[in-house]
Amino acid sequence: MKNEGILDRIKLLAAKQDMTVAEVERKADIGNGVAARWNKSTPTADKLQRVADVLGTSMEYLLLGEESGENEKAKIFD
């Protein structure tokens, strides 16, 4: 599942909370269809943070598909 994109992760988390992507966008106060474009462009930090807050997750998870700490071994070798 690591190959999924930002929109895929948003859809997954939204579905787990019985929400549509459009509902997430409304609750995050971002424009309709904005999240759909994030698989082809980089979201702004403020909008991504608002979506993460609505979904109860982190920006890191939405961007990378992993939570803080999952990549600790890689950080050691940086």
Secondary structure, 3 states (H helix, E strand, C coil): CCCCCHHHHHHHHHHHCCCCHHHHHHHCCCCCCCHHHHHCCCCCHHHHHHHHHHHCCCHHHHHHCCCCCCCHHHHHCC
